[in-house]
């Protein structure tokens, strides 16, 4: 009888949170090739041979690799190499960074980048005049952190021919001064009026952005993700070619599911293009089998689609209930066809009306096609009507949450709650209601909108306040357990990513793993955010090792 083959890698000596309900806890894991071959305790040591790499966990926590179910890595990585305002804490910081970047890049015909926060400026709407003083000689186009608006200077507006006579597009708004002249702030679809005139990002810049982002995400323990936008939108060039190039050249170490962009200005005539792109951009660990439909905007600029109108600054009902970017009747037809073709539909749905419209479309597709296992999911879910909470479980639709947004911070307290009113504001990010209803949960960051760090997301989902914040707990009744949050970031996101061989640590599963520097289950919930990822493995291959670990 031949001896049992030894393992290539054994991680031992620390708690292992497997996210496997049958065997939730272990202290040792063995890996051979790209798969886990044993999960247990001291008996796993029998698989250690002369060539086995042994990682002594020394009490540190081993978990399945995190997966981000909604993220924009190529755009985030490219912006890291442009005028990056993500670290700015206010208008003065933004101004200093913009001036410094412009001075350091005198040959750039346009100043592009972004990452500024809405709360840095009154009403979330900076104007062209500040930019004109900072960069008077060149066009400037800077998207905000949520990528639903852009800040431009006068040169950029002139280059694009945007004047007081330019009409608002159907899916956006030009903010205006008292005389009707564009203020320099463009919302939603109006961003394209200027973005289409800015110099395109080159293929080499996109590949560099992807690799920069991949290294960052691996450093946070992320082994797989769903890119929520493969296509051209606003100032973001189509990232799909960069992914295909990275996959073809062996540079893509993560597992990626891409959501092909649904052009809301067109209809089902674009379906043949999507089918072609699904084939064209499925290579190696890249799978382009999802379609992204942005059904509404965001609450801060009053474009999230609501069942009732927003309030005005005086607390009165306005005439604006947000924008449904796709007609609800057409949405049902679109989702039915996409579902029939085997596409997963990835909805952007923040407002309660958009959530209902997306769920209605899924229900329409199921009535027509039956359940086809395409695992449709709704991202963001800022406001969900109570009547729609149980529909997630009933329809098998996954609630794709972005936990970092479920907290008191200036954008929430100053630009959202006053315009929703107390009743709607109390229904924001209803994580606990969704969990208790039996809804499937996945989790993501929407980076570069917010930090891609899943540990910060775990902290906020459990505590309902952001790490380091001194603000009150946000709707404490919607806190969820650490176990539920971790499951969303691992097995839940693996489910929507159709990566059934990942998401838990069990024999036969792919060895996608993350080593944290402490056992976050053994410490107070208020300390979750203090944890750091020390090592990350994809298929048993180490893709991140903290230098001081």
N, C-alpha and C positions, 0 to 999 in steps of 0.2 A: 504494500500500500504506500502511495506517495505521500509525503508530508504536505500539510496545508501550506500554501504559499504565504510568505510573510507580507506585511504591509509596506507600502512606500512611505507612509506618514502616519504617525500616531500622536494624537493630542490627548494629554492625560494630566491628572492632578488638579482638576478644577471643576466647578459645576458646569454641566452641559444642559442648557435649556433647549430641548429638541423641537418644541412646538408640535410634537407628535402626541396626540391625546392617549395613545395606547401605552407609550413608554416616554413620559414627559421629562424624566430626569435621568442623567447618567454622569459619569466622571471621566470616561475615556471614549475616544472615537478613533477608529482605524480607517485609513484610506488606501485603496490600491488603484492605480491609474487615476481616473477622474471620478471614481465612485466611492461612497462610503461602504465598507464591507463589514463593519462591526460597531455596535454601540452598546456600551455597558460599563463595567467597572474593572476590577483587577484582571479578570479573565481575558480582557482585550490585549493585555501585555504578552500573551502567548504568540501574538502575531508580530512581535518585534524581532527583527533579524539584524544581521550585521550591517545591511544597507538601509535600514529603516531610519528616517529622520524622526526624532522624538521631540515634540514641543512640550515642555513642562509648563503647564498653565499656571502653576504656583497660586492657585486660588482664584485666578481670573476666570471670567465667564466666557463660554463658547456658545454662540447662537448661530442659527442659519444666516447666510448672507442676507442683508437687507435688500429689498427691491423697491424701487420708486415707481409707482404706478402712473405718475403724471409729471413729466419733467421735460425741459428743453435744453439739453446739454450743449448742443452745437452753438446755439445762440448765446447761451451763458458763457461758454468758453471763448467765443469771438469777442463778446463784450469785455471780458477780462483783459483783452489786448487792445481795447479802444479807450475812449474817455469813460472810465469806469467810476460811476458815482455811487456805487452800492455801499461804500463805507462812509458816505457823508451823513452827518447828523443834523444838518439844517441848511438853510439857504446860503449862509456865509461859507460853509464847507463846500457846497456845490460850486459856488462862484470861484473859490480858490483853486479847486481841482480843474475846473474848465479853463481858467486862465493859464494855469501851469501846463496843461496838456496842449493847448493851442500854441503856447510859446515853445514847447519842446518839439512840436511837429509843424514847423512853418511851411513845409512843402505839401501838406495834406490839403487838397482842394476843398474838402468839406470836413467839418468836425462832427464825427458821429460817435455814438455810444449810448449810455443810459444808466439806469439803475437808481435814479433819484426817487425819493419817497414823496407821496402826496402831502404828508403832514408837514413837509419842510416849507410849504408855501400856503398862504391864506387861501382857503377854499380848495386847495389841491391844484391850483391853476396858476403857475408862474407865467410871466408875460415876456414878450420879445424884447422889451426895453432893457432889461438886465443883460440879456445875452448880447444885445447890440453894443453895450459898453464893454463887455468882456472880449467879444470877437466881432469887431466892426467890419472886417475885411473879407470874411468868408461865410458861406452858409453853415448853419449849425442845426443838427437834427438829433435830439436826445430823447429816447423813449423812457417812460417812467418805469418803475420797478415791476408793475403788474402788466406792462406791455399793452395797456388799453388806451394809452394816450401818449402824445409826443409834444415836446417843447421845442419851438423853432425860433430863429431870429428873423429879422426883416429880410436879410439877404436870401435866406432859404425860401421865404414866402414869395419874394420877387422871382427867384429862379424857377419856381413852380407855377408862377402866374396866378397865385391865390390873392384875390383882392376882396374888397367889400362887396363886389358884385358876384362873387363865387357862391353858388348855392351849396347848402349842406347836402352831402350824399344821404341816401336813404338809410344807410346803416351807420351814420356817424354825425358828428357835430363840430362845427368850427366855432370855438369860443370867440366872442367879439367885444370890441370896445364900444363905448356909448354911441359913436358915430357909425358903427357897423363894420369898421375895419377889423380884420382878423387880429386877435390879441397875441397870437403866437402859440396858443395851446390848441391842439387838435385831438379830438376824441374819436376812438373806434375807427370806423371806415374812413373818416376824414384824414387819418394819418397817411393814407396812400397818396393823397394829393401832393405831398412833399416827398414821401419816401421813394416814389417812383423816379424821382429826379436825382437822388443821391447816388454816388458811385457804388456799384455792386461789390459785395465781398468776393474776393477771388477764391478759386478752389483751394489753393494752398493755405489761405487764411482760414477757410472753413475746416480743413483737415487739422491744422494746428489747433484750432479752437476745440474740435472734438477730442483730440488727444489731451489737451490741457484739462478739459472737463472730465474725461475718463479717469485721469490720475486723481483729480479732486474727489470724485465720487467713490473711487476705490478706497481713498483714505478715510472715508466715512463708513466703510464696511459695506458699500453698495456693490452688488455683484451683477445685477440685472435691472433693467428699467424699461418703461414704455415711453418712447418719445412721442409727445402729444401733438406734434405738428410736423409731418413730412410734407412740405410744400412751401410755396411762397406766400407770405402774409406780412403786411405792413413793412417793417424795415428788416424782416428776417428772410434771408435767402433760403431756398430749399436745401435742407441739410442732407437729403437722401443720397446725393452723389458722394458726399464726404463719408457717409457710413459705408456705402458700397466699396469705395476705394480702400477704406480702413479694413473692411472685412476681406477684400480680395488680397491685400498686401500683408495679411496676418497681424494687423495692428489693433484690431478690435478684440479686446480681451473680455469685455462684458457681453452678456446676453441681452439683446435689444429687440423689442417689438415696436415697430413703427406704426403710427396712426396717420394714414394718408389724409391730407387736408381736403375737406369737402368745400368747394367753391360755392358760397351761398348766393352768388349772383347768377348761377346756372342751375340746371336741373339734372334729370337723369341722363341727359345726353353725355354727361361726363363719365358715366359708368364704364364704357370701354377703356377710357384712359386709366381709371383706377385699377381695372383688371390687369392692364399691361404693366402698370407700376408695381402692383403686387408681385408679379413675376420678376420684373427687372430688379427690384430691391429686396429680394429674398435670396440671401447668399450667406453661407456659413452660419454664424450666430445671429445674423440679422434676419428678422421675419417681418414683412410688411403686410400683415393680414388684418389690420384694423383701419377704420375710417373715423376721422375726427370731425364731429359736427359741433360748431359753436352756436348754441341756440340763443344765448343772450350775452350781455356785457357784464358790468360790475356795478355793485351798489354805490360805490363812492362817487361815480359820475352819473348815477341815476339811469344807467342803461341795462342793469339787470332786470329781467322781465318779472314783474310783480302782479299778483292777483288784484291788488288795489293800488291806487296812485301813491307816489311818494308824498311826504309832507314838505311844506315850504319851511323857510327859516322861522316863520311865526307859528308853526305847528298846524297850519291849515292844509287841507288836501290840495295837491297840485293837479294839473291836467296831464301829468306824465306818469305812466306805469311801466316805463322801460321799453325795451325793444326785443321782440321775438325776431331773430334774424332770418329764420326759416318759417314760412307760413305753417301753422300746426297741421292743417290738412295735408299739405304737401309733405310735411315731415313724416307722417305715417306711411305715405306711399314710398318715400325714399328709404326709410328704414326697412320696410318690407322687402324691397328689391335687394338692398345690401345684405340683409339677413339671408335671403334666398341664395345669394352668390357666395355665402360662407364667410362674409366679413363680420368681424366684431365691430360694433359701433361704440365709440368713445365720445360721450356727450360732455360739452361744457354747459353746465346748468347751475347758476347761482341763485336766481330768484325763484320764489315758489311757483310762479306761473311757468317758468322754463322747466322746472323739475316735473311739474304735472304734464307738460307737453311732451317731454322726453319719455316719461313713463307711459303715457298714452300711445306714443309711437311704438314702443316695445310691445305693448299689449296688442296693438293692431297687427304687428308683424307675427306675433305668436298665433293670433287667430287665423291668419292666412297661411302660415308656414308650419305651424306646430313648433315645438321646442327643438331647436337644432344644435344646441350646445355652443353657441357663438359667444356667450359670456359678455353680453353688453354691460356697460358700466357708465355711471353718471358721476362726473367729477365736480367738486367744490361744494355744492349743497349748502349754501349759506343760509337760506331760509327755506324750510320745508313745511308745508301745511300738514297739520296733524293727520288729516285723512289720507295723506300719501305715504306716511311712514310704513304701514304694513304692506304696501304694494311692492316694495323692494323684495321682500321674501316671497310674496305670492308670484311675482314675475321672474324671480331668480336674477334680478338686476343687482349688480354690486354697487354699493355706496363707496365711492372713491374719495376719501377725505384728505384734506390738507390741514393737519392739526395745528400748525403754527398760527393759523389765522384765528383760532378760537380763543382769543385773549383780549383783554383790555389793552389797547395801545392807541396812540393819537388818531390813526386812521379810522379805527373803530369808534372811538368815543366822540370825535369831532366831526367826521365826515359821513358816518353811517347811522349810528343810533338815533340822533336827532331827526333824521329824515325818514326813518322807518316807523318811529313811534314805539311805545313800550310793548304793545302786544306782539308786533312782528319781531321786534328786537329780542324778545324772550324766546323766539323759536330759532335762533341762529345756531348753526353747526350742532345739530341734535345728535351727537355721537351715542350717548347712552340710550336714547329712545330707539335708535337704529339697532344697537346691539341687543337690547331687550326684546325687540320685535323679531329677532332672528334674521335680520338682513345680513347678507354677506358684506364684509368690510375689507377694503384695500386702502392703502395709504400712499401718499406722495407729497412732493414739496412744491411743484410748479416752479422750481428754480429756473431762471434767475429772479422770479418774483419774490421768493423768500428763500431762506437758507436751505441747502440740500441735506443738512445734517439730520439723519433720522433720530439720533439720540435727543436732539432738541425737540423734534416732533413727538417722541415718546413722552418727554417731560411735560409738554404742553397738553397732550391728550389726557394724561393722568391728573395733572394739577390744574388745568385750565388757566394757567398764566405762563407767560414766556419766561425762559431762564433769566434770572437777574432782575426781573421786573418787581417794582414795589407797588404795583397797582392791585386793586382787589381781584379776587377770583372771579372769573367770567362764567356766569351761569353754572354754579358748582354742581347742580343736579345732573349736568351732562358730562361729568367726569367719567372716564372708563378705567378699568383695571389695567395694570401694566401688562398682564398676560394678554388681554384683548388687544391692546395697542401693538404689542410685539407681533401677535398673530397677523394683524392687518398689514404690518410692514414686511412680513415674510410670507407665510402661507397664503394670506389673502391676496397680496400683490402677485405672487406666483400664479395664483388661479387666474386672475384677469390677464396675465401675460402668457397664458397657455404653456407655462413651464412646469408641468406636473412632476417632473423629476427633480424639482427644487422646492424650497420653501420650508422644509422640515429636515431634521437630521435623522435618517433611518437607513438601515442596510438597503443597498440598491439605489439610493438617491445620489444625485450628483453632489460632489464635495464642494459646495459653495458655502463658505463658512466665514465668520467674523469673530475675532477674539477681542473682547473688551477688557479694559484694565482693571475692572472690579465687577463684583456681582451686584448688579443694580436691584435684584430681587431681595437682597439681604440688607439693604440700606433704606433709609427713609425716602419717601417719594420725592421730597423736596430736593434730594441730592442726585436725581437721575441725570440731570444735565452736566454734572461734573465728570461723568464717564467719558472715556476716549477709546477709539478703536486703535488697537496696536497692530493687528495683522488681519489681512483679508486674503481669502483663497477662492479662486474660481476653478472648478473642476480639479481640485487638489493642487493647483498651481498658485504659488504665492504671488499676488499682484500688488500687495502693499505691506510694508513693514515699517512702522514708526521708527525713526532713527534712535530714539532714546528708550525703546522697548527692550 
